[in-house]
């Protein structure tokens, strides 16, 4: 994955806490970012954890053509490596947005959100 300076959204930072002399020291285990391309905005909106503690991040990514697309990405909790990712392109040039994600009892990710400005 090619990384650019801006724009990007922070996908997830794993933070480890350890007690040092009564104070909690914060250590970043890993971080990652996603750039949808161009000079357009990308946003991380929701982070949930699967039963193993792996983060699943949902948000929007905007490319040069069309509106904002939904992006859902699962990362390994220890290494930060991408396990899988799905991009759902914008419909009819409209912007789409993630508002909530949950896991069903079988571990499937359910994503809800909206489409703004759909159709003509």
C-alpha positions in Angstrom: 0.0 0.0 0.0 1.4 3.4 -1.0 1.1 6.0 1.8 0.9 9.7 1.3 1.4 12.5 3.7 -2.2 14.0 3.4 -5.0 13.5 3.2 -5.4 10.3 5.3 -7.3 9.0 8.1 -5.8 7.2 11.0 -7.1 3.7 10.8 -6.2 2.4 14.2 -3.5 2.7 16.8 -2.9 -0.1 19.2 -2.0 1.2 22.6 -0.4 -0.8 25.3 -0.5 0.3 28.9 2.1 -0.7 31.5 2.5 0.5 35.1 5.8 2.3 35.8 6.2 3.7 39.2 2.5 4.1 39.7 2.0 5.9 36.5 0.7 4.4 33.3 3.1 4.6 30.4 1.6 4.6 27.0 3.4 2.8 24.2 2.1 2.6 20.6 2.3 -0.9 19.3 1.5 0.1 15.7 -0.4 2.5 13.6 -1.7 2.6 10.0 -3.4 5.0 7.7 -5.3 4.9 4.5 -5.2 7.5 1.7 -8.1 7.3 -0.8 -6.2 9.4 -3.3 -6.1 12.9 -4.6 -6.4 15.8 -2.2 -9.8 14.8 -0.9 -10.9 13.9 2.6 -11.0 10.4 4.1 -12.6 9.7 7.4 -12.6 6.8 9.9 -16.0 6.7 11.7 -16.4 3.5 13.6 -14.0 1.0 15.3 -15.3 -2.3 16.7 -13.4 -5.4 17.9 -13.9 -9.0 16.8 -14.0 -11.7 19.5 -10.2 -12.1 19.1 -9.6 -8.4 19.7 -8.8 -7.5 16.0 -10.0 -4.0 15.1 -12.5 -3.5 12.3 -12.6 0.0 11.0 -15.3 1.6 9.0 -15.4 5.0 7.3 -15.4 6.9 4.0 -12.8 7.3 1.3 -13.1 9.9 -1.4 -11.4 9.5 -4.8 -11.3 11.8 -7.7 -14.3 10.2 -9.5 -17.7 9.9 -7.9 -18.7 10.5 -4.3 -17.5 9.2 -1.0 -17.3 5.4 -0.9 -17.7 3.2 2.2 -14.5 1.4 3.4 -14.4 -1.4 6.0 -11.0 -2.9 7.0 -10.0 -5.6 9.5 -6.5 -5.4 11.0 -4.5 -7.9 13.0 -4.4 -6.7 16.6 -0.8 -7.5 17.2 1.0 -6.6 14.0 -1.4 -4.1 12.4 -1.4 -6.1 9.1 -4.5 -5.9 7.1 -6.6 -9.1 7.3 -9.2 -8.0 4.8 -10.8 -4.9 3.3 -13.9 -4.0 1.4 -14.7 -0.9 -0.5 -18.3 -0.1 -1.5 -18.3 2.5 -4.3 -20.5 5.5 -4.2 -23.8 5.2 -6.0 -24.6 7.6 -8.8 -21.9 10.1 -7.6 -23.5 10.4 -4.2 -21.7 10.4 -0.9 -22.1 7.3 1.4 -21.2 7.3 5.1 -20.8 4.6 7.8 -22.6 5.4 11.0 -22.6 2.1 12.9 -21.1 -1.4 12.8 -21.8 -4.5 14.8 -21.0 -8.2 14.7 -23.8 -10.7 14.4 -23.7 -14.0 16.4 -21.9 -15.7 13.6 -19.2 -13.0 13.5 -20.3 -11.3 10.3 -19.9 -7.5 10.2 -23.1 -5.5 9.8 -22.6 -2.0 8.5 -25.2 0.8 8.5 -25.1 4.3 7.2 -26.6 6.5 4.6 -26.4 7.7 1.0 -26.6 11.5 0.6 -27.9 13.1 -2.7 -28.9 9.8 -4.3 -30.2 10.0 -7.8 -31.4 12.8 -10.0 
